[in-house]
């Protein structure tokens, strides 16, 4: 079943066509990689899929609903959440609070109930607290629950960002260069984590990555973009042998 | 509610009641004369103003320099309401009239805050600062020219309803409400916008909605503070609510620590009481006051408390711990 599809999306910034007639179909529980040289338009595609940019033309459908006119937070509600290339955590809040903020839409009490701390407030907050702690535990981050996000080690910050993205219970998780700045050992751990969450939460994962080892290691399907166009698509083995891809990466 | 929370509740309640009793005794024994009571009441009002400003400046992290304008709306609308209510001849207890007037002042100001916030919160930082200055000046000039509320001469004939007894408890209630607001899911959402607006949107927070909410709640409480002010002075005039007054409130919030409500309380007390205490120095008064601000900002730019809150429970715990440590260290040396 198709969860997310992009049909001929094009993004123009003035005279520059950053993404040209890009197509994408993500089935449920798939793990897809999106790779390409620097400036190929990967992040622009990401930003269109998450509602940050509105494509100049084309259509994006998430769970049978067009998300062209939706704001980023609406898209999160519809079931697609993301992480950022340069980690964007709420630095001065604790790890647990970071996750709780993304759990926002599942906490049901209004402002008055919150201010007067009615029974509803306590039960809902308790539920949120437990759910978010559970989520941190899945990532082996329970011990860091009360640590400020900025004081976490780099690898843990990456994991926390993924945990936060999962707190909104997405159907599609989009990771923008999750291995950026990681050492090989951390990358291997991350690979395992991504594999694990895909199965555990039964979600689709779309991955932008530079680290070939990571992409080739875990993705079932890979799309290669260059100059805003898809130049190849297939399994990791097919991609490695594709002459177009070799040309894009290594030149003629 | 776990054990620690219950302990904190008990300690805070005891300290609030005992502080009240201290004031009560001081007033009864005439140690505190009318002048000091007046300062105490103004301090309470400034605490409310600073805390409400902290919702926008501290939680949301936006520069709002028009708080005096909101206070003016609260003062005028509540005073207008209470005068009209008194005119109808319905005999209500003072405290009921005061609370009704505060609610009216709060709602009217909240509405104005909502109307101003909706278009302006697209702006950020210093741009928003300039727009809020503009709006607060518009409000002030509106009241100078608005005949039904007395124009430049001010609104007279307000019954003085505020006493230290009622303003103390009203302030406590508002402090608690702003605290619980900051720690609800709405407060968390607002704080997340301060931390990182893009990430907050990506976490599913409707950021525009929560920005406007922060602005509205902030102006609601500012209106309540204005209502108290009107019913304490028994007279409101537009010239009180100048740009400098907005700045004064902003200074309190920055000095206490942006985002720290307890910091706002402490700074409001210091910055309201200090200028009065310095009256003895006559012409050096403002100099000392300004110097204190400069020194503070150089040595502690994040404000007195930064973003953390002062907790009485933790304070007591640390006192106890220090004693324990001294004992254990002392014991170690003896051996």
Contacts between the chains, C-beta under 8 A, distances in Angstrom:
chain1	res1	chain2	res2	distance
A	50	B	202	6.8
A	52	B	198	7.9
A	71	B	201	7.4
A	71	B	206	7.4
A	72	B	201	4.6
A	72	B	202	5.9
A	73	B	201	5.3
A	73	B	202	8.0
A	73	B	204	5.1
A	73	B	205	5.9
A	73	B	206	4.9
A	73	B	207	7.1
A	76	B	202	6.8
A	76	B	203	6.9
A	76	B	204	3.6
A	77	B	204	6.0
A	81	B	202	6.9
A	81	B	203	7.6
A	81	B	204	7.2
A	82	B	202	5.7
A	84	B	198	7.8
A	84	B	199	7.0
A	84	B	202	7.4
A	88	B	196	5.1
A	88	B	198	6.3
A	88	B	199	3.9
A	88	B	202	7.5
A	89	B	195	7.9
A	89	B	196	7.4
A	89	B	199	6.9
A	90	B	191	7.5
A	90	B	192	5.3
A	90	B	195	3.7
A	90	B	196	6.0
A	90	B	199	6.7
A	90	B	200	7.6
A	91	B	195	6.3
A	91	B	196	7.6
A	92	B	195	6.1
A	92	B	307	6.2
A	93	B	191	6.9
A	93	B	192	7.4
A	93	B	195	6.2
A	97	B	188	6.7
A	100	B	185	7.9
A	100	B	188	6.4
A	101	B	188	5.5
A	101	B	189	6.7
A	101	B	192	4.5
A	101	B	200	7.0
A	101	B	203	5.4
A	101	B	205	6.7
A	102	B	203	4.0
A	102	B	204	6.1
A	104	B	185	5.9
A	104	B	188	7.4
A	104	B	189	5.9
A	104	B	203	7.1
A	104	B	204	6.0
A	104	B	205	5.9
A	105	B	204	5.4
A	107	B	185	4.7
A	109	B	184	7.6
A	109	B	185	7.1
A	111	B	181	7.3
A	111	B	184	6.9
A	111	B	186	5.2
A	111	B	213	7.5
A	111	B	217	7.8
A	114	B	180	6.5
A	114	B	181	6.8
A	114	B	184	3.0
A	114	B	185	6.5
A	114	B	186	6.0
A	114	B	187	7.6
A	115	B	177	5.1
A	115	B	180	4.9
A	115	B	181	5.1
A	115	B	184	6.6
A	116	B	177	7.8
A	116	B	180	7.2
A	117	B	180	5.6
A	121	B	184	7.0
A	122	B	1	7.2
A	124	B	185	7.9
A	125	B	185	7.8
A	128	B	185	7.7
A	164	B	203	6.2
A	165	B	202	7.8
A	165	B	203	7.8
A	167	B	203	7.7
A	168	B	203	6.6
A	168	B	204	4.7
